Amino acid sequence: MTTDTDTLPAFARNTINLASAGLGARGVFATDEFFAPLARMLADEPAVFYPERFDDHGKWMDGWETRRRRGQGHDNAIIALAASGRISGFDVDTAHFTGNFPSACAIEACYTPEGPADDTEWTQLLGMSPLSASAHHYFACDSDALFSHVRLRIYPDGGVARFRVYGIPELDLSKIGSESVDLASSLMGGQIVTFSNGHYGHHRLLAPGRGVNMGDGWETRRRREPGNDWIIVKLAARATVDRIVVDTAHFKGNYPDGCSLQVADLAGANGDLEALVTASSMFWEEILPEQKLAADSIHEFNGNIVKNAGPVTHVRLNIFPDGGVSRLRVFGQIAGAQ
């Protein structure tokens, strides 16, 4: 299932979900999890609904759901983000919660990498805001502070299907130095900018680890016209690329026949970045000429074949003519650190 990114606010299109379980986010506390555990709320896949599924506690729901509160107060949950970062917005999704959604929510955050304590100071990022049945609720955040944990308050109780915390991970240059690191990684701050097609999904291409199945990566539909598919990634920092890894894990009858990589230095570019790269990327410098790919394999291309094009900010992965790639890694030295 794919998401129509055109309907998302800019803060969700141009950042990553720091509360993604697939990237390593986890629930660390909840006042109540009677009907459904906190962990489900952080799943990457859209929430599903099974009309006839029940468990020992009642109706099975895909999200976090508390019992009906009969006293004062409200429920809340604390989430450790996949990486500390700067938050640009939230999505509180009440999908399939029609008679059991909270009336309102509020959100706070803190920066305590070791984990919050009783005396931790929390910063309010969203005051009490109304929620409705089975809907996405997008809230922008204008704070520029660094946060490691968020606390979602729901009033007074109920269920939230998915909670997304959009932002950019912190890139600690002092810890990297001259080391060659994967600057396409979502956890470093790499971002997918745009692509030719993502019919079967794309958001896990830059995730950590290897794909767990064929749905865990970027896969295009079968191309029935001339040309080839491509995807453009903004690196976490301006860098000199020295190694590229293209992993086709689990793609066996639908892996691309080949791939190549182009780069550009768009530091200082202004305006609509997506439109800019879409229009210009076919003319970017090629640093990896077309290479054959194989099924369900890790393909590593190093300095013997990867051209040094100097510092770059964006890469374009071309696949020929279509198909699926589980992971893309782009290793390099941050410009100025080599």
C-alpha positions as CSV (number, residue, x, y, z in Angstrom):
1,M,0.0,0.0,0.0
2,T,1.4,3.4,-0.9
3,T,0.6,6.9,0.5
4,D,-0.3,9.8,-1.7
5,T,2.5,12.1,-0.6
6,D,0.8,15.1,-2.3
7,T,-1.7,15.2,0.5
8,L,0.9,15.4,3.2
9,P,1.9,18.8,4.7
10,A,5.4,20.0,3.7
11,F,6.9,19.1,7.1
12,A,5.9,15.4,6.6
13,R,7.1,15.3,3.0
14,N,10.5,16.7,3.6
15,T,11.5,15.0,6.8
16,I,11.5,11.5,8.3
17,N,9.3,9.9,11.0
18,L,11.5,9.9,14.1
19,A,8.9,7.8,15.9
20,S,9.2,4.9,13.4
21,A,9.5,1.5,15.1
22,G,11.3,0.4,11.9
23,L,14.0,3.0,12.5
24,G,14.3,2.0,16.2
25,A,11.8,4.2,18.1
26,R,10.2,2.5,21.0
27,G,7.6,3.1,23.7
28,V,9.1,3.4,27.2
29,F,6.0,4.2,29.3
30,A,2.2,4.3,29.2
31,T,-0.3,4.9,31.9
32,D,-2.5,2.1,30.5
33,E,-2.4,-0.4,27.6
34,F,-5.4,-2.5,28.5
35,F,-7.0,-2.8,25.0
36,A,-3.9,-2.4,22.8
37,P,-0.2,-2.0,23.5
38,L,1.8,1.2,22.9
39,A,4.2,-0.6,20.5
40,R,1.5,-0.9,17.8
41,M,1.1,2.8,17.6
42,L,4.7,3.2,16.3
43,A,4.3,0.7,13.4
44,D,5.3,1.9,10.0
45,E,2.5,0.3,8.1
46,P,-0.9,2.0,7.9
47,A,-3.3,0.8,10.6
48,V,-5.7,-2.1,9.6
49,F,-9.1,-3.1,10.9
50,Y,-10.4,-6.7,11.4
51,P,-14.1,-6.6,12.1
52,E,-14.3,-10.0,13.7
53,R,-11.0,-10.1,15.6
54,F,-11.2,-10.1,19.4
55,D,-8.8,-11.1,22.2
56,D,-9.1,-11.7,25.9
57,H,-9.5,-7.9,26.6
58,G,-12.1,-7.2,23.9
59,K,-12.0,-5.9,20.4
60,W,-8.5,-6.1,18.8
61,M,-7.4,-2.7,17.6
62,D,-4.3,-1.7,15.6
63,G,-2.8,1.1,17.7
64,W,-2.5,2.1,21.4
65,E,-5.8,1.9,23.3
66,T,-6.5,2.5,27.0
67,R,-9.4,1.4,29.1
68,R,-12.4,3.7,29.8
69,R,-11.2,6.1,32.6
70,R,-13.6,6.3,35.5
71,G,-11.8,8.9,37.6
72,Q,-9.9,12.1,37.3
73,G,-6.9,12.6,35.0
74,H,-5.9,11.4,31.5
75,D,-3.6,8.9,29.8
76,N,-0.2,9.5,28.4
77,A,2.7,7.7,26.8
78,I,6.4,8.4,26.4
79,I,8.3,7.4,23.2
80,A,12.0,7.3,22.7
81,L,12.7,8.6,19.3
82,A,14.8,6.5,16.8
83,A,17.4,9.3,16.9
84,S,17.6,12.6,18.6
85,G,16.6,15.4,16.3
86,R,14.7,18.6,15.6
87,I,11.0,18.1,15.3
88,S,9.0,19.8,12.5
89,G,5.5,18.3,13.1
90,F,3.2,15.5,14.1
91,D,0.5,13.2,12.8
92,V,-1.9,11.8,15.4
93,D,-3.8,9.2,13.4
94,T,-7.1,7.8,14.9
95,A,-7.7,5.5,11.9
96,H,-10.5,3.0,12.7
97,F,-11.1,4.5,16.2
98,T,-14.7,5.7,15.6
99,G,-16.4,5.5,19.1
100,N,-13.3,5.2,21.2
101,F,-10.9,8.0,20.0
102,P,-9.6,10.6,22.5
103,S,-11.4,14.0,22.6
104,A,-8.1,15.8,22.5
105,C,-4.3,15.5,22.7
106,A,-1.2,17.5,23.7
107,I,2.5,16.8,23.1
108,E,5.6,17.5,25.0
109,A,9.3,16.7,24.4
110,C,12.6,16.6,26.2
111,Y,16.3,16.0,25.5
112,T,17.5,13.3,27.8
113,P,19.4,10.7,25.7
114,E,19.8,8.5,28.8
115,G,16.0,8.5,29.3
116,P,13.6,10.8,31.2
117,A,13.5,10.8,35.0
118,D,10.9,12.1,37.5
119,D,12.6,15.5,37.5
120,T,13.0,15.9,33.7
121,E,11.9,19.2,32.3
122,W,9.5,18.8,29.4
123,T,8.8,21.4,26.7
124,Q,5.3,21.7,25.4
125,L,5.2,21.5,21.6
126,L,1.4,21.2,21.2
127,G,-1.2,22.5,23.5
128,M,-4.5,20.7,24.0
129,S,-5.9,20.2,20.5
130,P,-9.2,18.5,19.4
131,L,-9.2,15.1,17.7
132,S,-11.9,13.4,15.6
133,A,-12.9,9.9,14.6
134,S,-10.8,7.9,12.2
135,A,-8.7,10.7,10.8
136,H,-5.2,12.1,10.4
137,H,-4.5,15.1,12.5
138,Y,-1.4,17.1,11.4
139,F,0.2,19.6,13.7
140,A,3.2,21.7,12.8
141,C,6.0,22.4,15.3
142,D,8.0,25.6,15.3
143,S,10.7,24.7,17.9
144,D,14.3,24.4,16.8
145,A,15.5,22.6,19.9
146,L,16.9,19.1,20.0
147,F,14.8,16.4,21.5
148,S,15.2,12.7,22.3
149,H,11.8,11.7,23.7
150,V,8.2,12.8,23.2
151,R,5.2,12.5,25.5
152,L,1.7,12.1,23.9
153,R,-1.1,13.1,26.3
154,I,-4.7,11.9,25.3
155,Y,-7.8,13.4,27.0
156,P,-9.2,11.6,28.8
157,D,-8.6,8.1,27.3
158,G,-9.1,6.1,24.2
159,G,-7.2,4.9,21.2
160,V,-4.6,6.3,18.7
161,A,-3.8,4.1,15.7
162,R,-0.5,5.7,14.6
163,F,1.7,8.5,16.0
164,R,4.3,10.1,13.7
165,V,6.9,12.6,14.8
166,Y,8.4,14.2,11.7
167,G,11.8,15.8,11.9
168,I,15.5,15.7,11.0
169,P,18.0,13.6,13.1
170,E,20.9,15.3,14.7
171,L,24.2,15.0,12.8
172,D,27.0,15.2,15.3
173,L,30.0,16.1,13.1
174,S,32.4,16.0,16.1
175,K,31.8,12.3,16.4
176,I,32.4,11.6,12.7
177,G,35.5,13.4,11.8
178,S,37.2,12.0,8.7
179,E,35.4,8.6,8.9
180,S,33.5,7.4,5.8
181,V,29.9,7.0,6.9
182,D,26.6,6.2,5.2
183,L,25.2,9.7,4.6
184,A,22.1,8.3,2.9
185,S,20.9,6.6,6.1
186,S,17.6,7.8,7.6
187,L,19.2,7.8,11.0
188,M,21.9,10.2,9.9
189,G,19.4,12.5,8.2
190,G,19.4,11.2,4.6
191,Q,16.0,11.9,2.9
192,I,14.2,10.7,-0.2
193,V,13.3,13.9,-2.2
194,T,11.4,12.5,-5.1
195,F,11.2,9.4,-7.4
196,S,9.8,8.3,-10.8
197,N,7.5,5.7,-9.2
198,G,7.0,4.0,-5.9
199,H,3.9,1.9,-6.5
200,Y,4.8,-0.8,-4.0
201,G,6.5,1.5,-1.5
202,H,9.7,3.5,-1.0
203,H,10.1,4.9,2.5
204,R,12.3,2.0,3.8
205,L,15.0,2.3,1.2
206,L,17.3,4.2,3.6
207,A,16.4,2.3,6.8
208,P,18.9,0.5,8.9
209,G,19.6,-3.2,8.5
210,R,18.6,-5.5,5.6
211,G,15.1,-5.7,4.4
212,V,12.9,-8.3,6.1
213,N,10.7,-9.1,3.1
214,M,9.9,-7.9,-0.4
215,G,7.8,-5.1,0.9
216,D,10.7,-3.6,2.8
217,G,12.3,-1.3,0.3
218,W,11.6,0.6,-2.9
219,E,9.8,-1.1,-5.7
220,T,8.3,0.3,-8.9
221,R,5.5,-1.0,-11.0
222,R,6.3,-2.9,-14.2
223,R,7.4,-0.3,-16.8
224,R,5.5,-0.5,-20.0
225,E,7.1,2.5,-21.7
226,P,10.7,3.5,-22.7
227,G,13.1,4.8,-20.1
228,N,14.0,3.7,-16.6
229,D,13.0,4.4,-13.0
230,W,15.0,6.5,-10.5
231,I,15.0,7.9,-7.0
232,I,16.7,11.0,-5.6
233,V,18.2,11.2,-2.1
234,K,19.4,14.2,-0.2
235,L,22.5,13.2,1.8
236,A,22.7,14.0,5.5
237,A,25.6,16.4,4.8
238,R,27.7,17.6,1.9
239,A,30.2,14.9,1.3
240,T,32.6,13.2,-1.1
241,V,31.3,9.8,-2.1
242,D,33.7,6.8,-2.0
243,R,31.5,3.7,-1.7
244,I,28.0,2.7,-2.8
245,V,25.9,-0.3,-1.7
246,V,22.8,-1.5,-3.5
247,D,21.0,-4.4,-1.8
248,T,18.3,-6.4,-3.6
249,A,17.4,-8.5,-0.6
250,H,14.2,-10.6,-1.3
251,F,13.8,-9.2,-4.8
252,K,14.3,-12.4,-6.9
253,G,11.9,-12.2,-9.9
254,N,11.7,-8.5,-9.9
255,Y,15.1,-7.0,-9.2
256,P,16.5,-4.4,-11.7
257,D,18.7,-5.6,-14.4
258,G,21.2,-2.8,-13.6
259,C,21.8,0.4,-11.8
260,S,23.9,3.6,-12.0
261,L,24.4,6.6,-9.8
262,Q,24.5,10.4,-10.5
263,V,25.4,13.2,-8.1
264,A,25.0,17.0,-7.8
265,D,26.1,19.7,-5.4
266,L,23.0,21.8,-4.6
267,A,24.3,23.5,-1.6
268,G,22.7,26.9,-1.4
269,A,20.0,26.1,-3.9
270,N,16.7,28.0,-3.2
271,G,13.1,27.5,-4.2
272,D,11.1,24.3,-4.8
273,L,13.9,21.7,-4.4
274,E,11.7,18.8,-5.6
275,A,10.9,20.6,-8.9
276,L,14.6,21.6,-9.3
277,V,16.0,18.1,-8.9
278,T,13.3,16.5,-11.1
279,A,14.0,18.9,-13.9
280,S,17.8,18.7,-13.7
281,S,18.8,15.3,-12.3
282,M,19.0,13.5,-15.7
283,F,22.0,15.8,-16.4
284,W,23.9,15.3,-13.2
285,E,27.4,13.9,-13.2
286,E,27.6,10.1,-13.3
287,I,30.0,8.6,-10.7
288,L,28.8,5.0,-11.1
289,P,28.3,3.8,-14.6
290,E,25.6,1.2,-15.3
291,Q,26.3,-2.0,-13.4
292,K,24.6,-5.4,-13.6
293,L,22.6,-6.4,-10.5
294,A,21.6,-9.9,-9.3
295,A,18.7,-11.3,-7.3
296,D,18.6,-11.1,-3.5
297,S,22.2,-9.8,-3.2
298,I,24.4,-7.1,-1.7
299,H,26.3,-5.2,-4.4
300,E,29.2,-3.1,-3.2
301,F,30.9,-0.6,-5.5
302,N,34.1,1.1,-4.1
303,G,36.7,3.6,-5.2
304,N,38.0,1.3,-8.0
305,I,34.8,2.0,-10.0
306,V,33.2,5.0,-8.2
307,K,34.4,8.3,-9.6
308,N,35.4,11.1,-7.3
309,A,33.2,14.1,-8.2
310,G,34.1,16.2,-5.2
311,P,31.6,17.3,-2.6
312,V,27.9,16.6,-3.4
313,T,24.6,17.0,-1.6
314,H,22.3,14.8,-3.6
315,V,22.4,11.4,-5.4
316,R,20.2,9.9,-8.1
317,L,19.9,6.1,-8.2
318,N,18.9,4.9,-11.6
319,I,17.5,1.3,-12.0
320,F,17.2,-0.3,-15.4
321,P,14.4,-0.6,-16.4
322,D,12.4,-1.0,-13.2
323,G,12.0,-3.3,-10.2
324,G,12.9,-3.4,-6.5
325,V,15.8,-2.4,-4.3
326,S,15.8,-3.1,-0.6
327,R,18.5,-0.7,0.6
328,L,20.7,2.0,-0.7
329,R,23.9,3.0,1.2
330,V,26.1,6.0,0.1
331,F,29.3,6.2,2.1
332,G,31.5,9.3,2.0
333,Q,33.6,11.8,4.0
334,I,31.9,14.9,5.1
335,A,33.2,17.9,3.1
336,G,35.8,19.7,5.1
337,A,36.5,16.7,7.4
338,Q,38.8,14.8,5.0
